[in-house]
């Protein structure tokens, strides 16, 4: 520690300070005829007064003390451990249960002499390490990188070690999420890259809405590993009763098969199906042998109106995709020619409307007020100012500049299903031309796809859906749907992914479009990890929202047990928070007290088990992570080599910082005490010897 004194003026001013002290003390003790003290006491008191006056005068120069302190900052080693359940579905599950904790603690002890070690677990949530439970049902590597970026920014991080199987099913691409970290990243590969014996349902494709008397398919994708020559039975259940079954033989160690169950929609209403593979004795994972789906059977076909201000290639592409669905009736019009009764349509598609060209705002305002579900497509001719005035779910503040954006699907999206095959196809299609904008998203907005710009997945929505109080809306941001269809034909010889996306979007929008005075609004499927929240809408006889009535509900689970709930007023409607419910199918009957109005329905609570759908470790992702961040990959039998590597890293070293502290001398208590003590001694001596 080094200290220096500085003043706010030239050091020549100190001569004036000394002169002031000498002059004042000299007048008082040597030029004062009343001084009767001895020569010795006079000199002593002269020196005392000189020191006091000089110090007081010196303080008028605003002196301050600069202290330079040396600070040694130890390096930090961040270890992130994947705590998701997929690790226990591998052949090394015993090792992870019994030994991995000990290996981590041993590694921490090895590194602790050289650096501080922070161990963090991640999965669904980020937590400080206590012990590993492997009970989290999601793997979000990007959330871990976002957390350490925010928590350790500006600190002396020597390196990051991430231990996991590389399987991600939530968040954005981990390589992109770690791209702006300036620390070397190492990985410890865990899990099984070969896979144990397992047969699973890898995907189920179906239309969530069909029409009465239609014949509809349920397509099931199967996969198996290391079960060659085994025979399996796949059964389809409806409301607990078996309706169809098929048999298949596994003829290779890496087997895939597609099956189709064909059914007839004979009755209107919501129908629940479960696809089940009979368990095999040699299987190690059984969680992925079943899948639940819901299908709504409706009475009539949907009427869809496509509106635009001017022709565009995208319009033809959208129309052609929607026409592939036999349950849709389409009409295409331009706003200037349109004099329609909007209420007769189930869904209205607005292409680049409101528009900056033509007088379209009044027409679009009328459509918005009609509460018909709207599918918006945005582009260069969109009037975002007018759109923001009409929209509740999404606000877009465009800069007027465009950028190319690929689609990066949000794996947490649950409003409708979208197969892995279609997801892969959609993400490989050419980019859409999107506006560079600021986006304001409401709580009710569900993002299907994020914008991926320059290989970076942003938090800007590309395709999203909003369920409002009055109706539902969907937002497709960007031009280039026609290029999607062309490229899809070139790459895959079909446009199935685009057709499915637009068809499912329309079906989702229409699903909530009814005019009943009382209805309960639920999702088809709820995640067992989250609270089940139901909404209810009640309208008086004038069709005005009314939240002053009492609404009660009876809930019945699969065992026939009944539970009673009450809805609470929420904004203009009602809400009931059922908290977390066990997995199963629930039926409800809700009623408005003192009226004949009621609503019945059902929903399912299931464990959306992403972890069991893929149990093969993805070391390729871990390799990309370390390659992009100057690190290396190790395996679970290389903890000693890993410890030695990390200990000798040149980035794992202490940093020395110097910190300057400035203190005004007039704030130093010790100096004030000295001044007061000197004045007191002077006064006592003079008083004692009787000097004036």
C-alpha positions as MATLAB code, in Angstrom:
seq = 'XXXXXXXXXXXXXXXXXXXXXXXXXXXXXXXXXXXXXXXXXXXXXXXXXXXXXXXXXXXXXXXXXXXXXXXXXXXXXXXXXXXXXXXXXXXXXXXXXXXXXXXXXXXXXXXXXXXXXXXXXXXXXXXXXXXXXXXXXXXXXXXXXXXXXXXXXXXXXXXXXXXXXXXXXXXXXXXXXXXXXXXXXXXXXXXXXXXXXXXXXXXXXXXXXXXXXXXXXXXXXXXXXXXXXXXXXXXXXXXXXXXXXXXXXXXXXXXXXXXXXXXXXXXXXXXXXXXXXXXXXXXXXXXXXXXXXXXXXXXXXXXXXXXXXXXXXXXXXXXXXXXXXXXXXXXXXXXXXXXXXXXXXXXXXXXXXXXXXXXXXXXXXXXXXXXXXXXXXXXXXXXXXXXXXXXXXXXXXXXXXXXXXXXXXXXXXXXXXXXXXXXXXXXXXXXXXXXXXXXXXXXXXXXXXXXXXXXXXXXXXXXXXXXXXXXXXXXXXXXXXXXXXXXXXXXXXXXXXXXXXXXXXXXXXXXXXXXXXXXXXXXXXXXXXXXXXXXXXXXXXXXXXXXXXXXXXXXXXXXXXXXXXXXXXXXXXXXXXXXXXXXXXXXXXXXXXXXXXXXXXXXXXXXXXXXXXXXXXXXXXXXXXXXXXXXXXXXXXXXXXXXXXXXXXXXXXXXXXXXXXXXXXXXXXXXXXXXXXXXXXXXXXXXXXXXX';
ca = [
       0.000    0.000    0.000;
       1.443    3.373   -1.076;
       0.062    6.755    0.038;
       0.659   10.252   -1.352;
      -0.666   13.698   -0.433;
      -2.016   16.045   -3.105;
      -3.482   19.551   -2.951;
      -5.777   21.432   -5.278;
      -3.293   24.283   -5.740;
       0.402   24.713   -6.543;
       2.794   23.480   -3.897;
       4.160   27.059   -3.740;
       1.016   27.833   -1.779;
       2.502   25.843    1.121;
       5.008   28.680    1.636;
       2.092   31.019    2.234;
       0.643   28.485    4.701;
       3.925   28.392    6.656;
       4.207   32.184    6.573;
       0.657   32.467    7.905;
       1.481   30.129   10.810;
       4.730   31.986   11.650;
       3.111   35.400   11.433;
       0.122   34.467   13.610;
       2.154   32.630   16.261;
       4.876   35.327   16.270;
       2.413   38.203   16.860;
       0.724   36.209   19.626;
       3.821   35.234   21.593;
       6.769   37.478   20.661;
       5.148   40.798   19.788;
       2.498   40.651   22.503;
       3.424   42.940   25.523;
       0.980   41.039   27.753;
       2.938   37.780   27.431;
       4.454   36.991   30.896;
       5.488   33.397   30.245;
       9.040   32.132   30.493;
      11.132   31.944   27.368;
      10.903   28.126   27.279;
       7.099   28.106   27.554;
       6.832   30.906   25.022;
       8.825   28.880   22.474;
       6.789   25.740   23.240;
       3.441   27.523   22.836;
       4.729   29.382   19.775;
       5.498   26.044   18.101;
       2.106   24.664   19.131;
       0.178   27.605   17.731;
       2.352   27.635   14.587;
       1.535   23.969   13.929;
      -2.210   24.443   14.548;
      -2.561   27.559   12.386;
      -0.409   26.095    9.620;
      -2.463   22.901    9.562;
      -5.744   24.833    9.470;
      -4.417   27.014    6.651;
      -3.165   23.904    4.847;
      -6.638   22.377    5.035;
      -7.948   25.394    3.128;
      -5.908   24.162    0.155;
      -8.230   21.073   -0.060;
      -5.509   18.486    0.465;
      -6.329   14.808   -0.041;
      -4.582   11.517    0.546;
      -4.207    9.120   -2.404;
      -3.775    5.505   -1.306;
      -2.889    2.826   -3.859;
      -3.954   -0.699   -2.772;
      -2.854   -3.960   -4.372;
      -5.662   -6.491   -4.972;
      -4.997  -10.098   -5.991;
      -8.003  -11.690   -7.772;
      -7.978  -15.479   -7.846;
      -9.184  -17.157  -11.047;
     -12.597  -18.839  -11.150;
     -13.299  -22.211  -12.735;
     -16.988  -22.628  -13.709;
     -18.248  -26.202  -13.961;
     -21.729  -26.752  -15.405;
     -23.307  -30.186  -14.999;
     -26.307  -31.459  -16.965;
     -28.844  -32.580  -14.339;
     -31.486  -33.822  -16.795;
     -33.023  -37.275  -16.692;
     -31.650  -38.403  -20.067;
     -28.387  -39.416  -18.376;
     -30.182  -42.017  -16.288;
     -31.657  -43.510  -19.463;
     -28.222  -44.490  -20.724;
     -26.277  -47.674  -20.080;
     -23.997  -45.752  -17.670;
     -26.839  -44.823  -15.313;
     -25.286  -46.666  -12.343;
     -22.084  -44.652  -12.731;
     -24.005  -41.362  -12.771;
     -26.014  -42.311   -9.674;
     -23.094  -43.532   -7.570;
     -19.798  -42.063   -8.767;
     -20.190  -38.802  -10.669;
     -20.713  -36.709   -7.507;
     -17.468  -38.064   -6.034;
     -15.566  -37.402   -9.264;
     -16.790  -33.793   -9.337;
     -15.777  -33.189   -5.718;
     -12.374  -34.751   -6.390;
     -11.916  -32.473   -9.401;
     -12.892  -29.445   -7.314;
     -10.306  -30.369   -4.661;
      -7.651  -30.769   -7.373;
      -8.352  -27.321   -8.781;
      -8.992  -25.468   -5.515;
      -5.288  -24.797   -4.836;
      -5.048  -22.903   -8.112;
      -8.477  -21.284   -8.390;
     -11.959  -20.934   -6.948;
     -14.352  -23.563   -8.304;
     -18.081  -22.876   -8.815;
     -20.213  -25.896   -9.745;
     -23.622  -25.193  -11.282;
     -26.321  -27.633  -12.376;
     -28.656  -26.972  -15.285;
     -31.653  -28.624  -16.928;
     -35.026  -26.948  -16.577;
     -33.493  -24.525  -14.056;
     -30.093  -23.183  -13.046;
     -29.024  -24.094   -9.495;
     -25.909  -24.066   -7.370;
     -24.502  -27.552   -6.986;
     -25.482  -29.564   -3.940;
     -25.817  -33.064   -5.331;
     -26.926  -34.534   -8.636;
     -30.474  -35.893   -8.882;
     -30.921  -36.219  -12.675;
     -34.639  -35.514  -12.339;
     -35.066  -32.493  -14.609;
     -37.138  -33.075  -17.749;
     -35.459  -30.543  -20.077;
     -31.895  -29.855  -21.176;
     -31.245  -26.162  -21.822;
     -27.548  -25.586  -22.425;
     -28.143  -22.057  -23.711;
     -29.719  -21.023  -20.384;
     -26.514  -22.098  -18.622;
     -24.380  -19.922  -20.908;
     -26.746  -16.966  -20.478;
     -26.538  -17.371  -16.699;
     -22.744  -17.441  -16.454;
     -22.478  -14.580  -18.943;
     -24.634  -12.415  -16.687;
     -23.267  -13.641  -13.344;
     -19.527  -13.698  -14.077;
     -19.200  -10.761  -16.450;
     -16.051   -8.769  -15.596;
     -14.655  -11.440  -13.269;
     -11.429  -13.425  -13.612;
     -12.849  -16.585  -15.183;
     -10.071  -18.988  -16.136;
     -12.178  -21.530  -18.027;
     -15.600  -23.161  -18.271;
     -16.172  -26.903  -18.068;
     -19.526  -28.296  -19.177;
     -20.308  -31.921  -18.308;
     -23.242  -33.516  -20.097;
     -24.474  -35.722  -22.909;
     -24.930  -32.881  -25.428;
     -28.663  -33.589  -25.843;
     -30.594  -30.309  -25.951;
     -34.357  -29.988  -26.170;
     -34.953  -26.438  -25.005;
     -33.524  -22.994  -25.686;
     -31.384  -21.847  -28.591;
     -28.284  -23.369  -30.162;
     -25.620  -23.681  -27.401;
     -22.794  -22.835  -29.814;
     -24.498  -19.560  -30.704;
     -25.309  -18.866  -27.040;
     -21.620  -19.249  -26.091;
     -20.219  -17.355  -29.066;
     -19.582  -14.094  -27.204;
     -17.881  -15.658  -24.177;
     -14.186  -14.844  -23.970;
     -13.292  -17.878  -21.849;
     -12.009  -21.262  -23.026;
     -14.725  -23.928  -22.831;
     -13.931  -27.560  -22.073;
     -16.413  -30.417  -22.060;
     -16.769  -33.727  -20.285;
     -18.723  -36.106  -22.507;
     -21.240  -38.140  -20.535;
     -23.911  -40.562  -21.669;
     -24.090  -43.321  -24.231;
     -23.177  -42.673  -27.872;
     -24.174  -46.174  -28.984;
     -27.486  -46.612  -27.204;
     -28.949  -49.513  -25.305;
     -31.705  -51.781  -26.558;
     -34.766  -49.639  -27.075;
     -37.845  -49.248  -29.248;
     -39.699  -45.964  -29.204;
     -42.358  -43.788  -30.780;
     -40.226  -41.064  -32.324;
     -43.118  -39.046  -33.738;
     -46.894  -38.998  -34.225;
     -48.382  -36.914  -37.045;
     -52.072  -36.093  -37.205;
     -54.510  -33.291  -37.916;
     -55.652  -31.795  -34.649;
     -59.000  -30.909  -36.270;
     -60.987  -33.144  -38.622;
     -64.587  -33.088  -39.804;
     -67.433  -35.456  -39.127;
     -67.593  -38.525  -41.397;
     -64.087  -37.855  -42.757;
     -61.566  -40.660  -42.860;
     -58.359  -39.435  -41.261;
     -54.877  -40.931  -40.707;
     -52.690  -41.085  -37.642;
     -49.101  -41.580  -38.785;
     -46.697  -43.137  -36.294;
     -42.904  -43.080  -36.677;
     -41.102  -45.903  -34.893;
     -37.420  -46.391  -34.177;
     -35.434  -49.181  -32.530;
     -31.817  -49.894  -31.674;
     -30.121  -53.200  -30.888;
     -33.344  -55.230  -31.045;
     -32.899  -57.066  -34.333;
     -35.373  -59.902  -35.069;
     -37.765  -58.769  -32.323;
     -41.500  -58.621  -33.065;
     -43.510  -55.716  -31.666;
     -47.184  -54.809  -31.439;
     -48.388  -51.228  -31.777;
     -51.857  -50.516  -30.412;
     -54.134  -47.536  -30.821;
     -56.518  -46.753  -27.956;
     -59.432  -44.339  -27.893;
     -60.589  -43.276  -24.440;
     -58.918  -46.343  -22.953;
     -60.335  -48.890  -25.432;
     -58.233  -50.566  -28.099;
     -59.529  -49.695  -31.586;
     -56.704  -50.815  -33.903;
     -53.380  -52.629  -33.734;
     -50.522  -53.488  -36.055;
     -47.499  -55.748  -35.830;
     -43.989  -55.089  -37.074;
     -40.682  -56.929  -37.117;
     -37.439  -55.150  -36.299;
     -35.027  -56.271  -39.025;
     -31.916  -54.215  -38.218;
     -30.034  -52.808  -35.245;
     -30.823  -49.279  -36.372;
     -34.446  -49.663  -37.424;
     -37.041  -47.081  -38.496;
     -40.578  -47.666  -39.668;
     -43.696  -45.670  -40.522;
     -47.176  -46.976  -39.687;
     -50.546  -45.457  -40.532;
     -53.751  -45.998  -38.566;
     -56.857  -44.979  -40.523;
     -60.053  -44.066  -38.669;
     -63.419  -42.501  -39.408;
     -64.648  -39.413  -37.555;
     -68.085  -40.704  -36.757;
     -68.969  -38.450  -33.826;
     -68.516  -34.760  -33.154;
     -66.387  -33.745  -30.190;
     -62.926  -34.080  -28.697;
     -61.422  -37.538  -28.967;
     -58.382  -38.782  -27.108;
     -56.071  -41.399  -28.583;
     -53.058  -43.157  -27.170;
     -50.465  -44.963  -29.286;
     -48.702  -47.713  -27.353;
     -45.886  -50.147  -28.163;
     -46.046  -53.331  -26.102;
     -43.004  -53.411  -23.836;
     -40.177  -55.823  -24.596;
     -38.274  -57.542  -21.784;
     -34.918  -56.507  -23.244;
     -35.771  -52.779  -23.333;
     -33.958  -50.405  -20.992;
     -36.244  -47.378  -21.526;
     -40.044  -47.688  -21.398;
     -41.076  -44.038  -21.093;
     -40.944  -43.524  -24.859;
     -43.282  -46.425  -25.680;
     -46.499  -44.384  -25.599;
     -47.812  -41.042  -26.831;
     -51.144  -39.265  -26.199;
     -52.910  -37.104  -28.792;
     -56.190  -35.195  -29.020;
     -58.316  -34.672  -32.117;
     -61.322  -32.359  -32.432;
     -64.115  -33.542  -34.722;
     -66.101  -30.595  -36.131;
     -69.341  -30.444  -38.101;
     -68.565  -28.196  -41.121;
     -65.638  -27.053  -43.264;
     -63.835  -23.825  -42.600;
     -64.400  -20.744  -44.754;
     -61.216  -18.749  -45.276;
     -60.870  -15.314  -46.884;
     -57.453  -14.201  -48.200;
     -57.178  -10.420  -48.495;
     -54.340   -8.274  -49.855;
     -53.796   -4.794  -51.261;
     -51.886   -5.968  -54.359;
     -50.740   -9.175  -56.078;
     -47.672  -10.968  -54.708;
     -46.111  -14.413  -55.355;
     -46.550  -15.276  -51.672;
     -50.338  -15.041  -51.995;
     -50.466  -17.779  -54.605;
     -48.144  -19.938  -52.487;
     -50.305  -19.479  -49.386;
     -53.475  -20.227  -51.327;
     -51.998  -23.347  -52.909;
     -50.853  -24.688  -49.527;
     -54.235  -24.122  -47.900;
     -56.075  -25.699  -50.829;
     -54.249  -28.941  -50.096;
     -56.516  -29.314  -47.051;
     -59.927  -30.589  -48.224;
     -61.543  -29.150  -45.093;
     -60.978  -25.550  -46.226;
     -63.072  -23.377  -48.543;
     -60.996  -20.444  -49.831;
     -61.809  -17.077  -51.352;
     -59.173  -14.607  -52.594;
     -59.966  -10.891  -52.886;
     -58.196   -7.532  -53.019;
     -59.242   -4.910  -50.505;
     -60.469   -2.398  -53.087;
     -62.839   -5.020  -54.516;
     -63.930   -6.440  -51.190;
     -67.432   -5.804  -49.903;
     -67.823   -8.912  -47.809;
     -69.626   -9.880  -44.665;
     -66.583  -10.783  -42.596;
     -68.557  -12.609  -39.910;
     -69.377  -15.454  -42.279;
     -65.699  -16.454  -42.438;
     -63.986  -18.672  -39.886;
     -60.510  -17.232  -40.542;
     -59.267  -14.191  -42.486;
     -55.753  -14.091  -43.954;
     -54.353  -10.540  -44.227;
     -51.347  -10.391  -46.531;
     -49.288   -7.241  -45.818;
     -52.386   -5.542  -44.426;
     -52.710   -2.892  -43.077;
     -50.756   -1.555  -46.046;
     -48.788    1.609  -46.775;
     -50.377    1.679  -50.237;
     -54.058    2.332  -50.896;
     -56.845    3.176  -48.497;
     -57.043   -0.062  -46.534;
     -56.955    1.016  -42.908;
     -60.725    1.386  -42.468;
     -61.394   -2.046  -43.956;
     -58.756   -3.680  -41.738;
     -60.113   -1.874  -38.698;
     -63.575   -3.305  -39.448;
     -62.103   -6.797  -39.759;
     -60.263   -6.450  -36.451;
     -63.476   -5.353  -34.722;
     -65.370   -8.347  -36.140;
     -63.365  -10.669  -33.830;
     -62.821  -13.164  -36.651;
     -59.448  -14.945  -36.167;
     -56.742  -13.322  -38.305;
     -53.615  -14.780  -39.893;
     -51.208  -11.875  -40.562;
     -48.371  -11.955  -43.103;
     -45.927   -9.018  -42.955;
     -43.658   -7.568  -45.628;
     -42.248   -4.391  -47.165;
     -45.710   -2.918  -47.787;
     -47.011   -3.490  -44.247;
     -48.161   -0.474  -42.261;
     -46.747   -1.289  -38.836;
     -48.028    1.877  -37.179;
     -51.620    1.014  -38.063;
     -51.058   -2.644  -37.167;
     -49.753   -1.721  -33.713;
     -52.917    0.281  -33.115;
     -55.061   -2.788  -33.791;
     -52.928   -5.557  -32.276;
     -52.692   -6.625  -28.640;
     -50.475   -9.692  -28.912;
     -47.504   -8.247  -30.800;
     -46.158   -4.752  -31.457;
     -43.573   -4.164  -34.193;
     -41.467   -1.018  -34.414;
     -39.795   -1.352  -37.819;
     -36.601    0.479  -38.773;
     -37.461    0.268  -42.466;
     -34.353   -1.871  -43.074;
     -34.653   -5.556  -43.935;
     -32.564   -8.615  -43.149;
     -32.617  -12.303  -44.138;
     -33.820  -14.679  -41.445;
     -33.983  -18.455  -41.348;
     -36.524  -20.246  -39.155;
     -35.336  -21.705  -35.843;
     -38.204  -23.613  -34.268;
     -38.949  -23.185  -30.571;
     -38.831  -26.638  -29.002;
     -40.989  -25.448  -26.105;
     -43.947  -24.643  -28.378;
     -46.990  -26.808  -27.451;
     -50.016  -25.190  -29.089;
     -49.981  -27.854  -31.786;
     -47.658  -30.659  -32.802;
     -45.116  -30.371  -35.598;
     -43.090  -33.414  -36.571;
     -39.323  -33.601  -36.314;
     -39.150  -34.309  -40.054;
     -41.117  -31.168  -40.896;
     -39.091  -29.173  -38.385;
     -35.851  -30.211  -40.062;
     -37.256  -29.365  -43.493;
     -38.547  -25.954  -42.434;
     -35.235  -24.947  -40.859;
     -33.350  -25.826  -44.048;
     -35.492  -23.617  -46.320;
     -34.280  -20.227  -47.667;
     -34.494  -17.192  -45.376;
     -37.472  -14.872  -45.304;
     -36.936  -11.134  -45.779;
     -37.799   -9.631  -42.382;
     -37.774   -6.054  -41.075;
     -35.098   -5.122  -38.550;
     -37.411   -4.171  -35.704;
     -38.012   -3.888  -32.016;
     -40.645   -6.403  -30.928;
     -42.926   -6.081  -27.927;
     -44.524   -9.436  -27.067;
     -47.448   -9.843  -24.690;
     -47.642  -12.631  -22.117;
     -50.180  -14.516  -24.239;
     -47.893  -14.752  -27.280;
     -46.531  -18.225  -28.088;
     -43.546  -18.308  -30.432;
     -43.412  -21.188  -32.896;
     -40.198  -20.062  -34.597;
     -37.490  -17.541  -33.754;
     -35.567  -15.460  -36.272;
     -32.131  -16.915  -37.057;
     -30.040  -14.090  -38.509;
     -26.421  -14.621  -39.569;
     -26.434  -18.049  -37.860;
     -27.456  -16.472  -34.546;
     -30.805  -17.416  -33.040;
     -32.379  -14.215  -31.780;
     -35.280  -13.642  -29.387;
     -37.274  -12.027  -32.208;
     -40.379  -13.961  -33.302;
     -40.626  -15.157  -36.898;
     -43.886  -17.117  -36.517;
     -46.057  -16.708  -33.429;
     -49.594  -17.162  -32.140;
     -51.706  -15.121  -29.766;
     -54.845  -16.158  -27.922;
     -56.672  -13.005  -26.890;
     -59.873  -12.405  -24.989;
     -61.907  -11.874  -28.156;
     -60.138  -14.070  -30.716;
     -56.899  -15.657  -31.828;
     -54.257  -14.286  -34.168;
     -51.163  -15.619  -35.914;
     -48.183  -13.599  -37.141;
     -45.846  -14.606  -39.995;
     -43.086  -11.986  -40.237;
     -41.307  -11.744  -43.586;
     -41.698  -12.280  -47.315;
     -40.621  -15.342  -49.271;
     -43.207  -18.091  -48.713;
     -43.169  -18.702  -52.460;
     -39.432  -19.427  -52.292;
     -40.102  -21.869  -49.469;
     -42.448  -23.866  -51.670;
     -40.055  -23.895  -54.654;
     -37.033  -24.911  -52.578;
     -39.051  -27.526  -50.704;
     -39.961  -29.168  -54.019;
     -36.301  -29.083  -55.114;
     -34.945  -30.498  -51.845;
     -37.688  -32.883  -50.707;
     -39.908  -33.347  -53.766;
     -42.900  -32.109  -51.740;
     -44.212  -29.100  -49.818;
     -45.609  -31.071  -46.912;
     -43.881  -29.067  -44.155;
     -45.188  -25.706  -45.419;
     -48.660  -27.113  -46.114;
     -48.810  -28.612  -42.620;
     -47.662  -25.384  -40.961;
     -50.284  -23.218  -42.686;
     -53.022  -25.804  -42.213;
     -52.284  -26.225  -38.514;
     -52.127  -22.434  -38.114;
     -55.634  -22.034  -39.528;
     -56.976  -24.897  -37.434;
     -55.470  -23.419  -34.286;
     -56.981  -20.013  -35.028;
     -60.428  -21.423  -35.646;
     -60.487  -23.739  -32.657;
     -61.532  -20.937  -30.304;
     -63.940  -19.154  -32.656;
     -67.368  -19.663  -31.155;
     -70.064  -17.252  -29.994;
     -71.434  -18.926  -26.888;
     -72.419  -16.759  -23.942;
     -70.411  -18.945  -21.577;
     -67.355  -21.045  -22.318;
     -64.321  -22.409  -20.556;
     -61.034  -21.930  -22.401;
     -58.417  -24.640  -21.926;
     -55.401  -26.037  -23.677;
     -55.722  -29.579  -25.004;
     -52.563  -30.611  -23.179;
     -50.957  -29.237  -20.013;
     -47.438  -29.860  -18.807;
     -47.428  -31.679  -15.464;
     -44.513  -29.485  -14.338;
     -46.599  -26.305  -14.557;
     -49.779  -24.963  -12.997;
     -52.998  -25.720  -14.871;
     -54.765  -22.397  -15.460;
     -58.239  -22.258  -16.998;
     -60.028  -19.189  -18.281;
     -63.756  -18.643  -18.646;
     -65.776  -16.082  -20.565;
     -69.339  -15.090  -19.679;
     -71.452  -12.625  -21.663;
     -74.764  -11.138  -20.584;
     -77.794  -11.135  -22.872;
     -76.463   -8.057  -24.654;
     -73.229  -10.057  -25.355;
     -71.221   -7.764  -23.093;
     -68.416   -9.274  -20.967;
     -69.629   -9.850  -17.408;
     -67.330  -10.855  -14.545;
     -69.714  -10.136  -11.659;
     -71.292  -13.607  -11.542;
     -70.245  -16.694   -9.603;
     -68.808  -19.550  -11.661;
     -68.139  -22.982  -10.198;
     -66.594  -26.079  -11.749;
     -66.532  -29.790  -11.024;
     -63.364  -31.595  -12.141;
     -63.293  -35.382  -12.558;
     -60.088  -37.399  -12.978;
     -59.663  -40.796  -14.649;
     -60.448  -42.637  -11.419;
     -63.776  -40.825  -11.099;
     -62.696  -38.650   -8.160;
     -64.431  -35.262   -8.139;
     -62.977  -31.907   -7.115;
     -64.726  -28.545   -6.895;
     -63.234  -25.217   -7.922;
     -64.437  -21.639   -8.183;
     -63.399  -19.159  -10.871;
     -62.181  -15.725   -9.786;
     -62.762  -12.496  -11.736;
     -59.749  -11.606  -13.856;
     -59.817   -8.472  -16.005;
     -63.083   -8.767  -17.987;
     -63.344  -12.533  -17.566;
     -62.536  -15.311  -15.109;
     -59.600  -17.477  -14.171;
     -59.098  -20.647  -12.111;
     -55.642  -21.783  -11.030;
     -55.773  -25.537  -10.393;
     -52.084  -25.662   -9.427;
     -50.102  -28.683  -10.605;
     -52.186  -31.760  -11.391;
     -51.080  -35.400  -11.655;
     -50.739  -36.878  -15.123;
     -54.042  -38.026  -16.569;
     -57.255  -37.095  -18.375;
     -59.628  -34.660  -16.676;
     -63.246  -33.864  -17.496;
     -64.956  -30.741  -16.262;
     -68.413  -29.240  -15.997;
     -68.499  -25.506  -15.280;
     -71.656  -23.484  -14.727;
     -72.761  -19.925  -14.087;
     -74.641  -19.900  -10.809;
     -78.341  -18.954  -10.962;
     -78.441  -19.505  -14.751;
     -78.880  -22.498  -17.043;
     -75.532  -21.829  -18.765;
     -72.813  -24.463  -18.501;
     -69.848  -25.798  -20.438;
     -68.273  -29.245  -20.460;
     -65.006  -30.492  -21.832;
     -61.799  -32.304  -21.071;
     -58.066  -31.819  -21.122;
     -55.021  -33.922  -20.507;
     -52.146  -33.370  -18.097;
     -49.096  -35.219  -19.218;
     -45.442  -35.321  -18.569;
     -44.019  -33.961  -21.802;
     -41.051  -36.246  -21.681;
     -38.570  -34.760  -24.124;
     -35.693  -36.521  -22.382;
     -36.794  -40.065  -23.256;
     -37.318  -39.232  -26.942;
     -33.590  -39.066  -27.562;
     -31.146  -40.912  -25.328;
     -28.104  -41.052  -27.642;
     -25.399  -38.667  -26.454;
     -24.553  -35.874  -28.886;
     -20.787  -35.565  -28.604;
     -20.814  -33.684  -31.902;
     -22.408  -30.704  -30.168;
     -19.837  -30.843  -27.357;
     -17.043  -30.984  -29.929;
     -18.415  -27.914  -31.736;
     -18.611  -26.076  -28.413;
     -14.989  -26.671  -27.484;
     -13.693  -26.103  -31.006;
     -15.429  -22.723  -31.157;
     -14.068  -21.708  -27.747;
     -10.430  -22.919  -27.693;
     -11.073  -25.956  -25.522;
     -10.923  -29.738  -25.592;
     -13.326  -32.606  -25.007;
     -12.685  -35.286  -22.366;
     -14.586  -38.407  -21.334;
     -15.745  -39.653  -17.963;
     -12.700  -41.923  -17.506;
     -10.324  -38.956  -17.986;
     -11.000  -36.876  -14.861;
      -7.322  -36.970  -13.823;
      -6.138  -35.796  -17.252;
      -8.844  -33.113  -17.244;
      -7.740  -31.838  -13.833;
      -4.123  -31.592  -14.975;
      -5.133  -29.809  -18.198;
      -7.251  -27.230  -16.395;
      -4.688  -26.626  -13.672;
      -1.997  -25.757  -16.234;
      -4.119  -23.491  -18.403;
      -2.416  -20.115  -18.970;
      -5.780  -18.404  -18.420;
      -6.076  -19.903  -14.921;
      -3.930  -17.396  -13.084;
      -4.457  -14.652  -10.559;
      -4.815  -11.097  -11.716;
      -3.314   -8.126   -9.851;
      -5.316   -4.931   -9.723;
      -4.352   -1.602   -8.138;
      -7.107    0.418   -6.577;
      -6.714    4.130   -5.809;
      -8.576    5.554   -2.828;
      -8.840    9.338   -2.331;
      -9.485   10.703    1.142;
      -9.789   14.382    2.090;
      -7.470   15.267    4.989;
     -10.273   17.277    6.582;
     -12.239   14.019    6.937;
      -9.467   12.159    8.774;
     -10.554   11.878   12.401;
      -7.019   11.384   13.733;
      -5.884   14.714   12.304;
      -8.864   16.510   13.864;
      -8.027   14.940   17.236;
      -4.396   16.159   16.971;
      -5.547   19.721   16.284;
      -8.009   19.711   19.177;
      -5.400   18.139   21.479;
      -2.766   20.788   20.625;
      -5.238   23.634   21.187;
      -6.304   22.105   24.505;
      -2.692   21.741   25.718;
      -1.954   25.334   24.748;
      -5.026   26.598   26.582;
      -4.283   24.565   29.742;
      -0.658   25.802   29.935;
      -1.691   29.409   29.528;
      -4.485   29.010   32.037;
      -2.232   27.293   34.565;
       0.421   30.000   34.442;
      -2.143   32.742   34.582;
      -1.402   34.217   31.200;
      -4.453   36.244   29.958;
];
